[in-house]
Amino acid sequence: MKADELYQKIGEDLATENGVIASQMFGKPCLKHNNKAFAAFFKGHMVFKLGKENMAELKTKYPASVNWDPSGKNRPMKDWLQVSFEYHDDWKDLAIRAMDFVN
């Protein structure tokens, strides 16, 4: 399964299970729960809002991950982690964790 297909499948699963909706944020596809964005798809990666206090732990677990910089102007978002397809087996769990974080 390709990255975009997996992102869509996760969104569909969470829509069925939790009432998540597909939306847009900064012109990028995102997932929202209770009108709060918690995950997005960006350049073949998934991005998750997990809180700045969790970034060090998560970057250790997912070494190729970085804080998300949707503008590309070296202004990364402190609460958002961009996780590469290399870790796609964890994407759904991270999405659920992010959904819980925003609610």
Secondary structure, 3 states (H helix, E strand, C coil): CCHHHHHHHHHHHHHHHHCCEEEEECCEEEEEECCEEEEEEECCEEEEECCHHHHHHHHHHCCCCEECCCCCCCCCCCCEEEECHHHHHHHHHHHHHHHHHHC
